[in-house]
């Protein structure tokens, strides 16, 4: 059966190519030292600025707490579980004792842990850097490239993935080896977080836990978005104009994320204006001076390792002179967030939104 990739899957493929080309800063990290630090403050505990567009200087979005919170303890999967995955393939999972959950965002593995099945996870991808999984062996190399040898060595009984990791021949090789492979939807946004949780849970035979986790995730997102709405300016003319840039200085990779990339839903959810959408920028495309100048953002949002790879804010302004001519560049308003968090869109989405809101509206707050 021929599967036509959705725009979101095509966008994921573009991102993965960029990641593989650059090696993704931090890709070689492994073990507990790779875990993402927490310690940020919550929006409810800070006093937002009266005029967020008048703020100056860079800031980092840091989640207040990163610990896994399983929705149930010691869930008992109902097996065999038969599902039709995102590619239309019928897959039967009979054993969940050795799970691999892999994607470029680190989201599927987090979902498995939040479902209470973390003890059954036998390995991880580079993007899964939360403390509870950080000591597990890597099955990706050279950034986000799947290693067939590493996967087979761990003898997984089920693999959960999407189309964001490659090479795809490795996934097909796993199927040929008799390992059930469930491909979940590669579209990621604030709106799809709960649905992704359900897909993962159904494949692992814990649908009840999945329903509970999806409900908890969606409710937390709704509460956080409502809280941010009370802080963000009501008049759109007064709202922060934000653009998301993907930068990797080692190889000169600079992308502007537009509609359909997931970054647009993130920016909307934090009460800001997605200026890439205003200028009709769709998907992920190489940055152009004209596009940046036309966007005229108040804030540039980037991944932390990406900002480090260009030498910080000074390096970003030097490498992309067009940014320096925007309000964001003039005021040095660059907000960075950990690579494995900012576009993860899963059980932690509410925490990510909360941390971004603090960085946008109360950047001087400290724990």
C-alpha positions in Angstrom: 0.0 0.0 0.0 1.3 3.4 -1.0 1.3 5.9 1.8 1.3 9.6 0.9 3.1 11.6 3.6 1.2 14.4 5.3 2.7 17.9 5.3 3.7 17.5 8.9 5.6 14.3 8.1 7.4 16.0 5.3 8.3 18.8 7.7 9.6 16.3 10.2 11.8 14.8 7.5 13.2 18.2 6.6 14.1 18.8 10.3 15.7 15.4 10.6 17.9 16.0 7.6 19.1 19.3 9.2 19.7 17.4 12.5 21.7 14.7 10.8 23.8 17.1 8.7 24.8 19.1 11.8 25.0 16.2 14.2 22.7 18.1 16.6 24.6 19.8 19.4 24.5 17.6 22.4 23.8 14.5 20.4 26.7 12.7 21.9 25.6 13.2 25.4 24.5 10.1 27.2 23.9 8.9 30.8 22.5 11.0 33.7 24.6 14.0 32.6 22.4 14.4 29.6 19.3 14.9 31.7 17.5 18.2 31.3 17.7 20.4 34.4 14.6 21.9 36.0 14.2 24.6 38.6 12.2 27.3 36.8 9.4 29.3 38.3 5.7 29.0 37.4 3.7 31.8 35.8 1.3 31.8 38.8 4.2 32.7 41.1 5.6 35.7 39.2 4.5 39.2 38.4 4.3 39.7 34.6 5.6 43.0 33.0 3.0 45.6 32.3 4.3 46.0 28.8 6.0 42.8 27.5 7.0 44.6 24.2 9.0 47.0 26.3 11.3 44.3 27.8 14.9 43.9 26.6 17.6 41.3 26.8 17.7 37.5 26.3 16.1 34.9 28.6 15.9 31.1 28.9 12.6 29.2 29.4 13.1 26.7 32.2 10.4 24.3 33.3 9.6 24.3 37.0 9.7 20.5 37.4 10.8 17.8 35.0 10.1 14.6 37.1 8.0 11.9 35.5 4.6 11.6 37.1 3.1 8.2 36.1 -0.7 8.4 35.8 -0.9 4.9 37.3 1.5 2.6 39.1 2.3 -0.8 37.7 -0.2 -0.9 34.9 -1.2 -4.4 33.6 -1.3 -4.3 29.8 -4.2 -6.1 28.2 -2.5 -8.2 25.5 -2.4 -9.0 22.7 -3.2 -5.5 21.5 -4.0 -5.0 17.9 -4.0 -1.5 16.4 -3.9 0.1 13.0 -1.0 2.5 13.1 -0.6 5.9 11.4 0.5 4.3 8.2 -2.5 2.0 8.0 -0.5 -1.0 9.0 -2.3 -3.5 11.3 0.1 -4.5 14.1 -0.4 -6.9 17.0 1.7 -6.4 20.2 1.9 -9.5 22.4 4.7 -8.6 24.7 5.6 -5.2 26.3 8.4 -6.4 28.5 11.1 -4.7 26.4 9.9 -1.4 24.9 11.7 1.0 22.6 9.9 4.3 22.0 11.8 6.5 19.5 11.3 9.8 17.8 13.2 13.1 17.1 11.3 14.9 19.9 11.8 12.4 22.8 8.0 12.5 23.2 7.0 8.8 22.8 9.4 7.6 25.4 8.1 10.2 27.8 4.6 9.1 27.2 5.6 5.5 28.0 7.1 6.6 31.3 4.1 8.7 32.2 1.9 5.6 31.5 3.8 3.8 34.2 5.7 1.5 31.9 9.1 3.1 32.3 10.7 -0.1 33.9 10.0 -1.9 30.6 11.9 0.6 28.4 15.3 -0.9 27.4 16.9 2.0 25.4 16.4 5.6 24.2 16.9 8.1 21.4 19.2 11.1 21.7 16.2 13.4 22.4 15.1 11.5 25.4 17.1 13.2 28.1 14.9 13.3 31.1 16.5 11.9 34.3 14.5 8.7 34.6 15.6 7.5 31.1 19.0 9.1 30.8 21.0 6.0 31.9 19.4 3.8 29.3 21.6 2.8 26.3 21.3 4.9 23.1 20.1 3.3 19.9 20.8 6.4 17.8 24.1 7.5 16.4 25.5 10.6 14.6 22.7 12.7 16.1 19.4 11.1 15.3 20.3 8.1 13.0 18.8 4.8 14.0 21.4 2.0 14.6 20.0 -1.4 13.6 22.8 -3.1 15.5 22.1 -1.2 18.7 18.4 -1.9 18.5 18.7 -5.6 17.8 21.3 -5.9 20.7 18.5 -4.8 23.1 16.1 -7.4 21.8 13.0 -5.2 22.0 9.6 -6.9 22.0 7.9 -3.8 20.6 9.0 -0.6 18.9 7.0 2.7 18.9 8.2 5.4 16.5 7.1 7.9 13.9 8.6 9.1 10.6 10.9 11.6 12.2 13.9 9.2 12.6 15.8 7.4 9.9 17.1 5.7 7.9 13.7 4.2 7.3 15.3 1.0 6.1 16.3 0.3 9.7 12.6 0.4 10.7 11.7 -2.0 7.9 14.6 -4.2 9.0 13.1 -4.4 12.5 9.8 -5.5 11.0 11.6 -8.1 8.9 13.2 -9.4 12.1 9.7 -10.1 13.5 9.6 -7.1 15.9 6.2 -5.4 16.1 6.7 -1.8 15.0 3.9 0.7 15.6 4.2 4.0 13.7 2.4 6.8 15.5 1.3 10.0 14.0 4.2 12.4 13.2 2.1 15.5 13.4 2.9 17.4 16.6 1.2 20.4 18.0 -0.4 21.7 21.2 -3.7 20.3 19.9 -2.5 16.8 19.1 -0.8 16.0 22.5 -3.7 14.0 23.9 -4.3 12.0 20.8 -0.7 11.0 20.6 -0.9 9.7 24.2 -3.9 7.6 23.3 -2.1 6.1 20.3 0.9 5.0 22.3 -1.3 3.6 25.1 -3.5 1.6 22.8 -0.5 0.0 21.2 0.8 -1.1 24.6 -2.5 -2.5 25.8 -3.0 0.2 28.5 -5.9 2.1 26.9 -7.4 3.0 30.3 -4.2 4.5 31.5 -3.9 6.3 28.1 -7.3 7.8 28.5 -6.5 9.1 32.0 -3.1 10.5 30.8 -4.6 12.1 27.8 -7.3 13.7 29.9 -4.7 15.0 32.4 -2.6 16.3 29.6 -5.4 18.1 27.8 -6.8 19.5 31.0 -3.4 20.9 32.1 -2.9 22.5 28.6 -6.3 24.1 28.7 -5.7 25.5 32.3 -2.3 26.8 31.3 -3.5 28.4 28.1 -6.3 30.1 30.0 -3.9 31.4 32.6 -1.6 32.8 29.9 -4.5 34.5 28.3 -5.1 36.4 31.5 -1.5 37.7 31.3 -1.1 38.3 27.6 -2.3 41.7 26.2 -5.9 41.4 25.0 -5.4 43.7 22.1 -3.5 41.9 19.3 -1.7 45.1 18.4 0.0 45.0 21.8 0.9 41.3 21.8 4.5 40.0 21.3 5.4 39.2 17.7 7.3 36.0 17.8 9.2 33.9 15.3 10.8 30.5 15.8 14.3 30.0 14.3 16.0 26.6 14.0 19.8 27.3 13.9 22.8 25.1 13.8 25.9 27.2 13.4 28.3 24.3 12.8 26.9 23.7 9.3 25.3 27.0 8.6 21.7 25.7 8.9 19.1 28.4 9.6 15.4 27.6 9.2 12.4 29.7 9.9 9.4 27.6 11.2 6.0 28.6 9.9 2.5 27.3 9.7 2.2 23.6 10.1 5.6 23.2 11.8 4.2 23.0 15.4 5.9 26.2 16.4 2.9 28.1 15.2 0.6 26.3 17.7 3.2 26.9 20.4 3.3 30.7 19.7 -0.5 30.9 19.6 -0.9 29.1 22.9 1.4 31.5 24.7 -0.7 34.5 23.6 1.7 35.8 21.0 1.4 36.6 17.3 3.0 34.0 15.0 4.5 36.5 12.5 5.7 33.7 10.2 2.0 33.0 9.6 1.4 36.6 8.9 3.8 36.6 6.1 2.5 33.4 4.7 5.5 31.3 5.7 4.5 27.6 5.8 6.5 24.7 7.0 10.2 24.8 7.6 12.3 26.8 5.1 15.8 28.3 5.0 15.8 31.8 6.5 15.8 34.7 4.1 16.7 38.3 5.0 13.5 39.4 3.3 11.5 37.0 5.4 13.0 38.2 8.7 12.7 41.9 7.9 9.1 41.4 6.8 8.3 39.4 9.9 9.6 42.2 12.2 9.5 40.0 15.3 9.7 41.4 18.9 11.1 38.0 20.1 13.1 35.3 18.4 12.5 31.8 19.9 15.3 29.2 19.5 16.5 25.9 20.9 19.2 26.2 23.5 21.9 24.1 21.8 21.1 26.0 18.6 21.8 29.3 20.2 25.0 27.9 21.7 26.1 26.6 18.3 26.2 30.2 16.9 27.9 31.7 19.8 25.0 33.0 21.8 23.0 36.2 21.0 26.0 38.1 19.7 26.8 35.2 17.3 23.2 35.0 16.1 23.1 38.7 15.3 26.5 38.5 13.5 25.6 35.4 11.5 22.1 36.6 10.6 22.4 40.4 10.2 18.8 40.7 9.2 17.8 39.7 12.8 19.8 42.7 14.1 17.5 45.0 12.1 14.3 43.6 13.7 12.9 44.8 17.0 14.0 41.5 18.5 17.6 42.1 17.4 17.6 45.7 18.5 16.4 44.8 21.9 18.3 41.5 22.1 15.1 39.7 22.9 16.0 36.1 22.2 14.3 33.3 24.2 15.9 29.9 24.2 14.5 26.6 25.5 16.0 23.1 25.8 16.0 21.2 22.5 14.2 18.2 23.9 11.4 20.3 25.4 10.3 23.2 23.3 8.7 21.1 20.5 8.0 17.9 22.4 4.2 18.2 22.4 3.3 15.5 24.8 2.5 15.1 28.5 4.8 18.0 29.4 3.2 20.5 27.0 1.5 22.5 29.7 4.8 22.8 31.6 6.6 23.9 28.4 3.9 26.6 27.8 4.1 27.8 31.4 7.9 28.1 31.2 7.8 30.0 27.9 5.2 32.3 29.3 7.5 33.2 32.2 10.4 33.9 29.7 8.1 36.1 27.6 6.2 38.0 30.2 8.4 37.9 33.4 11.9 37.1 32.2 13.6 38.6 35.3 11.8 36.1 37.6 14.1 33.7 39.5 13.4 30.6 41.5 
